Amino acid sequence: MSQLYWHRGTFGKCKLAWFRKFLPFEKGVPSHDTFTELFARLDTLEFYAAL
């Protein structure tokens, strides 16, 4: 599972110029550790209900 979050961080770094069209991302994109913490805290039932 940790590889999935690592790939999200890598993808974000590769697409940073595109993301900055929408938000400034002054400190860059979140790290893979941030993605790991974020998704670990989500209530999966609530998340899927919101989709």
N, C-alpha and C positions, 0 to 999 in steps of 0.2 A: 504494500500500500504506500510506503514512503516514496517509492519511485514515482508514483502518480503525482504526488505533490512536488517532487523535484522537477518533473517535466512541466508542471504548471508554472513554476518559477522561471524556468528556462524559456518557456514560450513567452512569458510576460516580458522578459528582457529582450528577446528578439523582436517583439512587436511594440516596444516602448514608444517609438515615434508615432505609431498609429494610435495607441492609447492616449497619448498627449493631445490628440485632436479633441478629446472629450473631457479630460481632467488633467491638471498640471503634473501630477506625479513628481513633485519637486525632489523627493527622496528616492525616486526610482520605484520599481514595482515591489510588492511584498515578497519576502523570501519564501522558500519552500517551508520553512519552519512556521511562518505565519499562516500559510494555508493549512498546514497540519493542525495547528491549534484551533483555527477557525472551524474547520469541518468536524473536529473532535467535539466541539461545544454545541454544535447544532443538534436540535431535536429532530431526528430524521422523520418522524411522523408529521410534525408541523411543517417541515421543509417540503415534503412531498405534497401535503395538503395545499400549500401555497402555489405549487406548480399547476 
